[in-house]
Amino acid sequence: MTTTLMPTILWTQPGCGPCIAAARMLDAAGVHYVKMDASLADSWRVSMWRGKRWSTPIIEAGALFFQGADPDRIAALAEV
């Protein structure tokens, strides 16, 4: 289970299949996370995401941001 002081955030949007898959992977890995609607993100996050041409799911763990339901990165969060 993750031991970082900052919560892991799963940024999602309604009807997003990859977001559902990412949530399931986080659950299976035992990573505690908070699910947030991407439409509620502050402007600097949205600007960063748009600059990288990212879409949901986006996972934020402290200073780490990544896009997608990436099993390797999600498993690494469980080891932190």
C-alpha positions, 0 to 999 in steps of 0.5 A: 500500500502506498505510504506517500503523504500526498494522496493519489488522485485519479482524474476521470470523466463520466463514461470513460472506459480507461478510467474504470480500468485504472480504478480497478488496477489501483484497487487491485494494487491496494493503492488508496486514491481519491477519484476526481472529476477532471472538469473540476481540475484547476487551470494549471493542471488543465493547461499541462494536460492540454499541452501534453495532449492528455485525456483521462484517466490521469493519475497524480501521485505527489509530483508524479503525473501520468496518463492512462491505465498503465499497469506497470506505473500503477504497480509501482505506486503500490511499492511507494 
